[in-house]
């Protein structure tokens, strides 16, 4: 009887041991799988949050890229309006310094001259018979001269990029203060398409946003570039 009891006890022990040896790895695998799943899920959530954050920041940037608002201080009397590369109209003249927000960038320009008829034909006559002259001292890429109607046909001027060839702007200067405001149809299109992650302005990333400075809005033509190089050689 005693040996039978020992035998039963031994059998039960073996059964328990077998069960323990068999079940322990399964429990370990489940724990590992659960840990890996948690890490993967957390990573996906973090990536999703970062993507949503970047998307939101890009849309806000695109929204502010649509507008220009510039303040001027100096002297003169003038007003003007610009409809893309179709027509630039105005009257009067002013000499001022400007500071403002221009389609995505804060900028400052000193000693800027803006001339319309009847003054423009008698200012800088050696540069040609241009009726609209916007000249920034030391800032040649912002220098603009045109015949008012269809300014894109004029050669001696800084040419806007395609994205900014449809900007609508208006300005007024009275006595010692002036203001200039603008709306960019190109940037507005970029904002709308950006809602669907289409980036025609190329600024929905760090490099694109960093390089989007006020100089990138205006592309000087070959004549202005050549003039700048000649001036550098003289110095």
Buried (B, 14 or more C-beta within 10 A) or exposed (E): EEEEEEEEEEEEEEEEEEEEEEEEEEEEEEEEEEEEEEEEEEEEEEEEEEEEEEBEEBBEBBEEBBBBEBBBEBEBEBBBEBBBBEBBBBEBBBBBBBEBBBBBBEBEBEBBBBBBBEBBEEEBEEEBEBBBBBBBBEBBBBBBBBBBEEBEEBEBBBBBEEBBBBBBBBBBBEEEBBBBBBBBBBBBBBBEBBEEEEBBBEBBEEEBBEEBEBBBBBBBEEEBEEBEEEEEEEE
